[in-house]
């Protein structure tokens, strides 16, 4: 990134005051050029507004417009109290429409997933979780809350509930550096079918702090119930993914499922 003088090297040029391009657009293009030249890399801090004003000799209005445009495009992320950083490229996640976890989805693309376990204990299932897992209310379930990191960056906050009989199979499993699904497979429990629901939410204060985003930032919530080959529920989970780093990819065919109570005829 920039050195103490605020220079990015060959990519930085003075504002062309005779150009038809607005100042903010020239600043925006200069930052993009610095990224393409490798002078700014994922996670690097972008100079603050006052420093950018000094570098380019322009008003804060032009700088704010440039940063606002880059933020809208997902190139930068503003973290309250820390500054502005070059965002990671959004992960094109396919876990919404196939039986894979974040670990499998990311490692297939050559990325690295690690987890920080925030909660791992047995609790009585409430009515909702009991229904999803086919249990009596109050039955013991393992609740597992994990902050997931992709290539070192906080990516998602997931909470998983498993029936005690399934959860006990994970007592010795490494769930910080490994996959929950693979750990279950090693014990003979296979995830075979399920239903996943994806919706958009706003990150609450705790989630925002853990994911290092602003409170009320957009997030993608993925909820699922997973079953084994006999159709028995083995897992229920809810995962909140950072909206500025995640996009979900769906494969579609000619059969259109019922959604929101309506069926759409693809031939119509």
N, C-alpha and C positions, 0 to 999 in steps of 0.2 A: 504494500500500500504506500501511502505517502511517507516521506521522511519528515524530520522536524521542521523543515522549511515549508512543508505543505506541497511539495512538487511531486508529481507522478511521472516525471520523466518526459519522454517524447510525446506522450498522448495529450499533455496539457498545452494548450495554446491560448493566447489572449482572446478575449471576446472580440469578434469582428463587428464593430459598431456600424459598419456599412452593409452588413449582410441583411437579407430579407428574413432570415431566421430569427425568431424572438430570442432574447438572451437565455430564457429558461431552456429552450430547445437546444441551444448550443452547449449549455452546461450538461444537459441530459446526455447528449451525444458524446461529450468528452468523457463522462463517467462510464458509459457503455464501451467506449474505445479502450479505456483503461482496463476494464474487465476482460475484453477480448485479447488484449495484449498480455494478460496475466499479471498486471501490476496491482490489481485488486483481486483477491481470491475469496472463496466461500468463507464466511465468518469474519472477514476483515472489517474493521470499523471504518465508516465513511466520516470524513471531517465534519464537524458541526457547522451549523448555519453561519456563524460569524467567521469561521475559518474559510468556508467556501466563498463568502462575500469578499474576504481579503484576497484569496487566490485569483478570483475572476474579476474583481473590481466592480461588482454589481450590488444591487440592493437585495435585502432579505426577501422581498417579494419574488424576485426572479429565482432565487435559490429554493424557496419554499415550493414554487410551482414545479421546478425540476425534480425535487425530492418526492413531491406528491405524485407526479407522473410515474416515477420509478417504483414507488410503493404500490401504486395501482396495478402496475404490470407484474408485481411480485418479485422484482429484482432486489429490493431492499426491505429490511424489517426494522422497525423502530421499537426498541426495548426501553420501557420507562425506567429512568434513572441510570441507564447504561449507555445509551447512544443509538446510532443507526449503523446497521451492519448489512453486508452483502448477503442476500439470502442463498440458501441451498436451492438447487434445482428441484422442482417439485417431483416427488416420487409418483410415478404412475402405478398406483396400487391396483392389483387385480383380486385382492382378497375378498372383495364384496360379493363376487359371483363365482367363487370356487372354494373348495375346502382346503384352505391354506391359511396359516397364520402370518403375522408380520415377519417373523423370523424367516420362514420359508420363502415368502414373496421377495424380500430384500436380498437374501443370500443368493437366490437364483440369478439376480442381476449383478452379483459381485460385491454387494454392500455388506456392512457389518452391523449386526443388531446386538445390543446389550440391554440389560434391564436393571433397574434399582427396585428392589422389593420394598414397598412401603408398608404392606400388611400381609400377613400369612398366618391365619388362625382359623379354628373351627368355631362356627357360630350357629345359632338356631335359624333355620330358613324362615323368612317372612312368607306371607301368603303368595306374593307374586313369584318369588324365586321357587317356592315349593311347587307351584303349578307348572312352571317352566321345566322343572327337573322331574316331574312326576312323583313328588314326595309328599308326605304329610307335613302340614305347617309345623314348624318347630323341630323338624328333623335336622340333624347335624349336617352342615355343608362346610367345605373348605372355601374361604374367601381369600382371594389372592389379588392384591392391588400392586400393579407394577408401572413404573415410569419407564417407558421404552425410549431408547436412543438409537438413532441411525447414523452411523459414521460419527458418533460422538455428540450429535445434536439431539436435544429433547424433541421427540416426535409425537408420542401419544401417551395417554394415561388410560390404562385398561384395568377393569375390575372383572374378575372371573369367579364364578361360583361352581363348585363341583360336589357331587354327592360324596359323603365321607368315604365310601368304599373305593371311589375313584381317586379322591384326594390322597388317601393313604398310600397309593402307589407312587406318589410323587415325594414322599418323605425324604428320600435321599437324592432327588433329582436336582441338577444345577439349572435353576431357572433364571439365573442372572446372565449366564453366557450361552445358554442353550435354549432349545425349543420345547414348549410344553407338549405339543403334539407328538414330537419324536420321543419324548420321555414316556408318554402313554403308549406309543407303539411298541417300545421296548418291553413294556409290561403286558403286551397282548391286547391293548385297547385301541381300536382303530376308529377314527372319525370318518364316517361314511356319508352321512347326509345332514342336512340342516336348513335353516332359513335365516337369512340375514336381511336386516333393515338398515338403510342408510338415510340419515336426515341431517339437516343443517341446524346448528345450535350456536349459542354464544357462550364463550368460556367464562365460568364464574371466577371469583377472585382467587380461590385456591388453585383451580386448574390452570389459570393464566400464570400464576406464580411458578408452578411446577414446569409448565411448558415454555416459560420465559417469553410470554406475549402480553399484550395489554389486556386488562380486564374487558370483557364483552367483545373480545376479538372473535371473528368467525371461526368455528370449529366444525369438523365433520364427525358425527356420532354414528358408530357402527355397532349394532346390537345383534346378537346371534344366539340361537339354541342349536347345539350340535348333538347328533345321535350316532350310536354305533351301528353295526351291521344288523342288529336285531331291532333297531328303531328305538332303543332305550336312550333317553337323554343322558349325556355324560358331561355336558358343560353348558353354562349360560354366561355370556360376557357382554360387557358394554365397553367400547373403546372410544375415547375422544382424540381425534387426530387434528393436529395443527392445520388450519385452513390455508396458511401461507406456504405450506410445504407438501401438501398432499393433494393428489387428484386421483379419482377412482375410475377405472376402465371397466366397461361392461361389454361382454360379447352378447350380441342379440341375433335372433333368428326370425323365422317367419311366424312363429307362434307367439302371440302377445298375451302375457298373463293379465289376470284381473288386477286392477290398481284403483284405489280410491272408490271401490264399488262399481266401476264401470269396466266393460270389456271393449277394446277397440278392435275392429276388424281390419287387419292389415291390407285387405284388398279394397277397402272402401276409399 
